[in-house]
Amino acid sequence: MATSIELKLMIDRHPISVTVNGVSYEKEVEPRLLLSDFLRETLGLTGTHVGCEHGICGACTIMFNGDSVRACLILAVQCNRAEIETVEGLGRIDDLSLLQQKFREYHALQCGFCTPGMLMTITDLLKKYPLASDEAIRDGLSGNICRCTGYENIVRAVRAAVKERGEHPK
């Protein structure tokens, strides 16, 4: 038999309407459900990785109304009427985004755990900043932790994407 707390949580659900990767969803969520868990468990979008659950590692970075944010720091109920983009929205295996192509070309990943968050962070940075130097790229990525690569190939991949877009990093 369910406890009174469990019953309250089962009853205490809130409707949200959210657009994720261009698809509209109408769902009911518990007030304490994190956006990262909503994306992974409710919508099945497992590209948003959960690492530290404190907003430090950057693995859960998504685009929220046009800005990169940590999905582990936002409650799903806060996302009503929001536009969200996850790594799944960047491209498909047969139609990769420029940044995804460069990550593949420059071997900018090893285990791949941080890669979705890196891609989403860089996608946001490329919209907002010239990333005119390796220092600017590294500074922009300073909130994303990668334990495998040493960041060299990630920086090279971003530099190549910036160059191909017609901008010229130093």
C-alpha positions in Angstrom: 0.0 0.0 0.0 1.3 3.5 -0.9 2.3 5.9 1.8 0.6 9.3 2.1 3.7 10.9 0.6 3.7 8.5 -2.4 0.0 9.2 -2.9 0.5 12.9 -2.8 3.3 12.6 -5.4 1.1 10.5 -7.6 -1.7 13.0 -7.4 0.5 16.2 -7.5 1.3 16.3 -11.2 1.3 19.4 -13.3 0.6 19.6 -17.0 3.3 21.1 -19.2 3.5 21.8 -22.9 7.0 21.8 -24.3 8.6 21.7 -27.7 11.7 19.5 -27.9 13.7 19.3 -31.2 10.7 20.8 -33.0 8.2 18.2 -31.7 5.4 19.4 -29.3 4.7 17.4 -26.2 1.8 17.6 -23.6 2.8 15.8 -20.5 2.0 15.7 -16.8 5.0 15.8 -14.5 5.8 15.6 -10.8 6.9 18.9 -9.4 10.3 17.6 -8.4 11.2 16.0 -11.8 14.4 17.4 -13.2 14.4 18.4 -16.9 17.3 16.0 -17.5 15.2 13.1 -16.2 12.2 14.3 -18.2 14.2 14.3 -21.4 15.8 10.9 -20.7 13.0 8.9 -19.0 9.8 10.5 -20.2 10.8 11.4 -23.8 13.5 8.8 -24.3 16.1 11.4 -25.4 19.1 9.7 -23.8 21.7 11.9 -25.5 21.4 14.3 -22.6 23.8 12.7 -20.2 23.7 13.1 -16.4 27.1 13.2 -14.7 27.4 15.3 -11.6 23.7 16.3 -11.0 25.1 19.6 -9.7 25.6 21.6 -12.9 29.3 21.4 -12.7 30.3 18.9 -15.4 28.2 20.2 -18.4 27.2 16.7 -19.7 23.5 17.6 -19.5 23.8 20.9 -21.4 20.8 21.6 -23.7 19.4 24.6 -25.4 16.5 26.2 -23.5 14.7 29.0 -25.3 17.9 29.7 -27.3 20.5 29.6 -24.5 22.6 26.7 -23.3 21.7 25.6 -19.8 22.2 22.6 -17.5 19.2 20.3 -17.7 20.0 18.9 -14.2 19.4 22.3 -12.6 15.9 22.9 -14.1 12.7 21.3 -13.0 10.5 20.0 -15.8 7.5 22.1 -14.5 9.6 25.2 -15.2 9.7 24.4 -18.8 6.0 25.0 -19.7 5.9 26.6 -23.1 9.6 26.3 -23.6 11.6 25.5 -26.7 14.3 22.9 -26.0 16.9 21.5 -28.2 18.9 18.4 -27.3 21.9 16.8 -29.0 19.4 14.7 -30.9 18.2 17.8 -32.6 21.6 18.8 -34.0 21.7 16.2 -36.8 21.2 12.6 -37.8 23.8 10.0 -38.5 23.2 10.5 -42.2 23.0 14.3 -41.9 25.4 15.6 -39.2 25.7 19.3 -38.3 28.9 21.0 -39.3 30.1 20.8 -35.7 29.3 17.1 -35.4 31.2 16.5 -38.7 34.2 18.3 -37.3 34.1 16.3 -34.1 34.1 13.1 -36.1 36.8 14.4 -38.5 39.1 15.6 -35.7 38.4 12.7 -33.3 37.2 15.1 -30.7 35.8 12.5 -28.4 37.0 9.3 -26.7 34.4 7.8 -24.4 31.8 10.2 -25.6 30.1 10.9 -22.3 30.8 14.6 -22.3 30.3 15.0 -26.1 26.6 15.9 -26.1 27.1 18.7 -23.6 30.2 19.9 -25.5 28.3 20.0 -28.7 25.4 21.9 -27.2 27.7 24.4 -25.4 29.7 25.0 -28.6 26.5 25.3 -30.7 25.4 28.2 -28.3 28.9 29.8 -28.3 29.1 29.7 -32.1 25.8 31.7 -32.3 26.9 34.3 -29.8 30.7 34.8 -30.1 33.4 34.8 -32.8 35.6 32.3 -31.0 38.5 34.0 -32.8 41.2 32.1 -30.9 42.0 28.9 -29.2 41.9 30.8 -25.9 38.4 31.9 -26.6 37.3 28.4 -27.5 38.9 27.0 -24.3 37.3 29.7 -22.2 33.9 29.0 -23.7 34.3 25.3 -22.9 35.7 25.8 -19.4 32.3 24.8 -17.9 32.4 21.4 -19.6 34.5 18.7 -18.1 36.2 16.0 -20.2 38.3 13.4 -18.5 39.5 11.6 -21.6 40.6 13.9 -24.4 42.8 16.7 -22.9 40.6 19.0 -25.1 43.2 19.4 -27.9 41.1 17.7 -30.6 37.9 19.4 -29.3 39.6 22.8 -29.8 40.8 21.7 -33.2 37.3 20.6 -34.2 35.8 23.9 -33.1 38.5 25.9 -34.8 37.8 24.0 -38.1 34.1 24.6 -37.8 34.7 28.3 -37.2 37.0 28.4 -40.2 34.5 26.6 -42.4 31.7 28.9 -41.4 33.9 31.7 -42.9 35.3 33.1 -39.6 39.0 33.0 -39.1 40.4 31.9 -35.7 43.9 32.9 -34.9 
